[in-house]
Amino acid sequence: MAVKDDLRTPIVCVMGHVDHGKTSLLDNIRGSAVVSGEAGAITQHIGATEVPIRSIVDKCGNPGLLDQFVVPGLLFIDTPGHHAFTTLRSRGGALADLAIVIVDINEGFKPQTIESLHILKQHKTPFVVVANKIDKIHGWNPQKDSPFMASYNKQSEHVRTSLDNKFYEVIGELYNHGFSSDRYDRVADFQHNIGVIPISAITGEGIPDLLMVLLGLAQRFLESNLHYDATGPGVGTVLEVKEERGLGTTIDLILYDGTLKKGDTIVVGSLDEPIQTKVRAVLKPRVLSEINVEDKFKQVSKVTAAIGVKISAPNLDGALSGGSVRVATPETLETVVEEVRSEVEAVQIDTDQSGITIKADTIGSLEALVNELKKEDIPIRKADVGDISNRDIVEVSAIEDPFHSVIVGFNVNILPDAKEKLRSTGVKLFMNDVIYRLIDDYKDWIKEQRALSEKTISETIIKPGMFTIMPDCTFRQSKPAVVGVRIIGGVVKTKVDITNEDGTVVGTIKGLQSRGENVSEARTGMEVAMSIEGPTVGRQIHEGDILHANIPERHAKVLEHELYDSLSADELDAMDAFLEIKRRDNPFWAK
């Protein structure tokens, strides 16, 4: 079997927590070929590294493998941050064909790692988990660049046990997140089981196994998807929009299909109308040996997928990270513009009349954030790509609802003038690079704010309360009447008017005493002495009467509509009894 000409290189995305070794892993894969004297065999692209099949086979130490694979190599996407995956979209799916989720075997899963797993699950992308930093296990005896099993068998018994324990913790974590997994050499079907590969990015141990597993996966799952038409018009995804000295605004993109040439007309996704422009220059990084050349990039006239390149062209300012780039001819221009427009519109970002404002670094992460907020029923007024600007702060500060005067920023910065403005407004800002952390922070804040406002409201609102005058407990008939009462529902406080069962106000509670001590309130079950200004016992009130705290209509509305969930069962009983009295004559009272 030999490499087929019309197969493009599979695109592999490396994901995981910041310090768990993504860069070291790519450095190891890159460095080995450079060291082995094959200068230029490994091509540095913009935002990606291409490793040809020959370098991989050399790394695996088995030249015979060359005939077993049809793919031309692997293209590793090494954009900074775990969000690359959500950013990179092609035809509504994820751009990466395969993914590596890297985890530090000694530290286990971090929020970013877990988020990466959920994103992969959502996109149904085949992936492997790399348990990195086995060289940090106490007593580990490194075997440079050795396959994992060869190295493992040379370790002492206690080191092997220590590795096994840590390894099974990783397997357990994956199980908790809904993935069945095992060590890569024990996985028969990678479609149903996730392969976990222990490695050290520093010593190179386990990396031959990782490359072999990736090639195997590419061969098994992807051969049918990797065919491209080398002569067809180029299709790609924007990685980043950047200002470059002397070039103005440029875009870094991964071309995953067809060809792109200098002078081509391209259509680029934007939040407004798609951008139509002409390619001034197609730029590639210089090879490692030419790194001392002043200019970081060299111009090429034409590139074919899959490759990462920088493009310089006029009017790229509104280009969208994660958006599409398509080559168009005069005949296809209208169709291509429509395709690009519909791809941006297909990103499900429905906004509400009122709600919070969200900003994200790319169209892909914006979509992921919107999906998660919708699941939590959090309304979104505005969703946008880019850093938080002064205009955002001004707009949001005009919103009256304090729960919606909020900006949630995923993986973005706040511009200096916006930072200044923020200090003088009541706008609440949440920023993080883990989506569910953002959502948890917002929900916790809402809970705190609600509790605070409920506390403030409930301190000023007259709460429901009912009581009965006990028999043989009249200590004074009037001015004020002093009687013994039992509280049979809710809470009764001083300075509150009271009504009888007809809803007529019969007096005001002047004082409460429990066991000879003055108290400001009495709750269900308590028996207290009560002094009541206004009535005379035997005329307006009698022993055995049931009386109620008189709740003003405005308070009753707040209790029923805003504080209902915070009332106890006996307070609800007292409330219902009082509303029943009030609504006998007027069914719409306090509605």
Disulfide bonds with the S-S distance in Angstrom:
none
